């Protein structure tokens, strides 16, 4: 149960952080219509939401590991975006890596 709470909290923080960013924050280095290097960002985000839904409905060790992997893949894709700032989400990444799915 503790793992679910931690994962859900991380998910909420991540959503808040992404949605609170202004589109004006992206620099002029991207031409109009450019995705700013975020080619897989949306796909990986959908992977996180899908994994979260599966894990919340069936909290098994396997689903927990899939959820963690989806989050880490998302952060990897997000780090390719122009508006990524190194260190912004390191505490969340560390929390995901430190989660123990074996206690489910």
C-alpha angles and dihedrals in degrees: 000000000000090000091053091051093050093047092047091049091051090049091052093047091050093049091048092048094050097044094045092061116102119228086226088069092075112095130237090257089096120071119233109284093023119133093218095239092307096125097144099024097105094043092051092046090053087051090056093050092047092048090047091053093048093046094048091052095043113020100195129147090251093051091046091054090048090050092050091048091050090052093049091048088051093052089048090054091043091053088062091061119101093235094056112115115201111248096019094114102020093116090054092048090049091049091052092048091048095052114115111216093179093082093070 
